[in-house]
Amino acid sequence: MTTPDRPTVPAADLTAGAVLRAGSSAVGMAGGEPFAVSRRCRHQLADLSQGSVDADGCLVCPWHGSRYDVRSGAMVSGPRGFLGYHGPTPGYTGLIRLLGRVVPLRVRRAVRRGDDVVVEG
């Protein structure tokens, strides 16, 4: 059962690549382990709970493809575009990467408890 201080998601719903919303966190599985990070992309505040987990275990933003290390919260690549444009933006992308290093996603503890993944902290 979800409570304000300990949001949960059903572990069975965390299939390969899936990310779910649990309160203010985006929750998924990477490397067989649950993770929870803050839900807002550092680029244009897209909801990361609507993103996906790639083959490298990075959380991928659904809007412009920014990729985040779910263990540290750091942006490791991206974005690819701005507003409705989905192409190269080299200078702008570099600026956003810098912001992603200075202000990483908040990493929270996610643990499996029975049939659920619980977000703590």
C-alpha positions in Angstrom: 0.0 0.0 0.0 1.3 3.4 -1.0 1.7 6.0 1.7 3.0 9.6 1.2 6.4 8.8 2.8 6.8 5.3 1.2 5.3 5.1 -2.3 5.2 1.6 -3.9 4.8 0.0 -7.2 4.0 -3.6 -8.0 7.3 -5.4 -8.8 5.5 -7.4 -11.5 4.9 -4.2 -13.5 8.6 -3.4 -13.7 9.2 -5.4 -16.8 12.3 -4.9 -19.0 12.7 -1.3 -19.8 9.6 -0.2 -17.9 9.5 2.9 -15.6 6.6 3.7 -13.3 5.6 6.7 -11.2 5.8 6.3 -7.4 4.9 9.6 -5.8 7.7 12.1 -6.8 9.9 9.3 -8.0 10.5 7.4 -11.3 11.0 3.7 -10.4 12.4 0.9 -12.6 14.9 -2.0 -12.7 18.5 -1.7 -13.9 20.8 -4.6 -13.7 18.2 -6.7 -11.9 18.0 -4.1 -9.0 15.2 -1.6 -8.4 16.0 2.1 -8.6 14.2 5.3 -7.7 15.1 8.8 -8.9 13.4 12.1 -9.0 10.9 12.3 -11.9 11.8 15.6 -13.6 14.3 15.7 -16.4 16.9 18.4 -16.0 16.4 19.5 -19.6 12.8 20.6 -19.9 11.2 18.9 -16.9 9.7 15.9 -18.7 8.2 13.2 -16.5 10.8 10.5 -16.4 8.3 8.0 -15.1 7.1 8.0 -18.8 10.6 7.1 -20.0 12.4 3.8 -20.3 15.5 1.9 -19.2 17.9 1.2 -22.0 20.2 -1.8 -22.5 23.0 0.0 -20.5 20.7 0.4 -17.5 20.3 4.2 -18.0 17.0 6.0 -17.6 16.0 7.6 -20.9 13.9 10.8 -21.0 10.8 10.3 -23.2 11.0 13.8 -24.7 14.6 14.3 -26.0 16.5 11.2 -25.0 18.6 12.5 -22.2 20.1 9.5 -20.4 20.7 9.3 -16.6 22.8 7.0 -14.5 20.2 5.7 -12.0 22.8 5.0 -9.3 24.3 8.5 -9.2 21.5 10.6 -10.9 24.0 12.1 -13.3 23.1 12.9 -16.8 25.4 10.8 -19.0 24.2 12.0 -22.4 21.6 14.2 -24.1 19.4 15.9 -24.8 18.8 15.5 -28.5 16.7 18.5 -29.4 14.7 21.3 -27.9 10.9 21.8 -27.6 9.4 20.0 -30.7 12.7 19.7 -32.5 14.5 16.3 -32.2 17.9 16.8 -33.8 21.4 18.0 -33.0 21.9 21.0 -30.8 25.7 20.8 -29.8 26.1 24.1 -27.8 22.8 23.8 -26.1 23.3 20.1 -25.3 26.6 20.9 -23.7 25.0 23.5 -21.5 22.3 21.1 -20.4 24.8 18.4 -19.7 26.7 20.8 -17.4 23.4 21.5 -15.6 22.8 17.8 -15.3 26.2 17.4 -13.6 25.7 20.3 -11.2 22.1 19.3 -10.4 21.8 15.5 -10.8 18.5 13.6 -10.2 17.8 12.9 -6.6 18.5 9.2 -6.0 16.3 7.4 -3.5 16.5 4.0 -2.0 14.2 1.4 -3.6 13.8 -2.0 -2.1 11.8 -5.0 -3.0 9.3 -6.0 -0.2 7.2 -9.0 -1.2 5.3 -8.2 -4.4 6.1 -4.5 -4.3 9.1 -2.1 -4.8 9.0 0.5 -2.0 10.7 3.9 -2.3 12.3 5.0 1.0 13.6 8.4 1.8 
